Amino acid sequence: MIFIYRVLYFLALLVIVPVEYFKRPKGLRRRWFLERTGRYPAVLSKKATVWIHAVSVGETITAVSLIHRIIAEITPNIVLSTVTGTGRQTAKEKLPEGVEVIYVPFDTPAAVRRAIKAVNPAVFIVMETELWPCIFKEMRAKNIPVVILNGRISEKSFEGYKKIRFFMKGVLRMVTLFGMQSAEYSERIIAMGADELTVKTLGNFKFDTAPSPVIPSWALRLSHPVLIIGSTHEKEEAIVLSAVKRLITNIEGLSVVLAPRHPRRFDEAAAILKSLDMPFVRRSEITDTREAAVPTMRASFILLDTIGELASVYGVGDVCVMGGSFVPKGGHNLLEPAFWGKPIVCGPHMENFPMAGEFMAAHAAVTADAGGLYDTLFELLSNEAKRIEMGKRASELYQKNSGAINNAVRELKTIIGI
């Protein structure tokens, strides 16, 4: 089967490589091609190098805290590889000085062998379950441990992998350790063919990625109660705002912060607010000296049109609504409001965050559909005791599940022999 995989992969490269090559800026094309074929002139062979692979932006951000711990406790010699240009740029911006950033080699024997010779890894770590049959095989042939950390298998991927279990079993048996986010993911990887003895539930790194503990000063000026609506998607604002418009009439002093998920949608969200005749101020228009920019009205409505503040703004909220869950996008990170001990309201689509079920079971979060959202929010905003209790349980659940990076570092030390 590995032979068939190699043939199909090579045929795919014939189509993909020219497209990907010319898609990049001229100054980057040659480096991209050289690195994807395993040629890394800037990477020196170092003793006990830890090679971490993070496919794109999300995985790279998740790896940052782990990398700091590895530098502090294992070795400063770290190489991080990505697939995408955005992942590479994020790595350059967020990683400590001295961490080498490269493109991962194509999954072909020659490219992988050259890459291994250049990097000389003591261990190869993959973030979130990127499975590379050839890389795994070549690492194993050189007795280099392959480790999956913060592993996850979505329901959709699981169903697909089960159909080729006969092939996946061989690939998965090349992995030394699967450090999975949850018991559910551990069960899935075992069902796909992984050796049960190599699978451990270490927790979700995102529990260990705390937001800045400083709440922005403009948010501290909002009147309470404060409703935070985070990371909304297209067609989702219409669903949530229909409930909010009724809340503004019935909840005295309510402040609302709406944060669209993508910057390109800031203007679209503003247009929706205008069409609903809901006065608002853009966060970008507020400065510390312009307190008057926060509207004086029964409901202060802020459109959060800046990047990077939402996780800290949750700290001022009385109730937090998770975007991406009222349309089929799989939800977003409910751990950020949980860090602050806030009650959380989710829509019916939280498939990307299996821990949401644990939050519901612990009454740290509630689910509401479009029809029931107003009643759910009204009850929480009107009942301080219930909000406090839910927030306490969310905080306890956050604390209970923290420590994933500690667990991962402990396992890595054992594998490397430190």
Secondary structure, 3 states (H helix, E strand, C coil): CHHHHHHHHHHHHHHHHHHHHHHCCHHHHHHHHHHHCCCCCCCCCCCCEEEEECCCHHHHHHHHHHHHHHHHHCCCCEEEEECCHHHHHHHHHHCCCCCEEEECCCCCHHHHHHHHHHHCEEEEEEECCCCCHHHHHHHHHCCCCEEEEEECCCHHHHHHHHCCHHHHHHHHCCCCEEEECCHHHHHHHHHCCCCHHHEEECCCHHHHCCCCCCCCHHHHCCCCCEEEEEEECCCHHHHHHHHHHHHHHHCCCCEEEEEECCHHHHHHHHHHHHHCCCCCEEHHHCCCCCHHHCCCCCCEEEECCCCCCHHHHHHHCCEEEECCCCCCCCCCCCHHHHHCCCCEEECCCCCCCCHHHHHHHCCCEEECCCCCHHHHHHHHHHCHHHHHHHHHHHHHHHHHHCCHHHHHHHHHHHHHCC
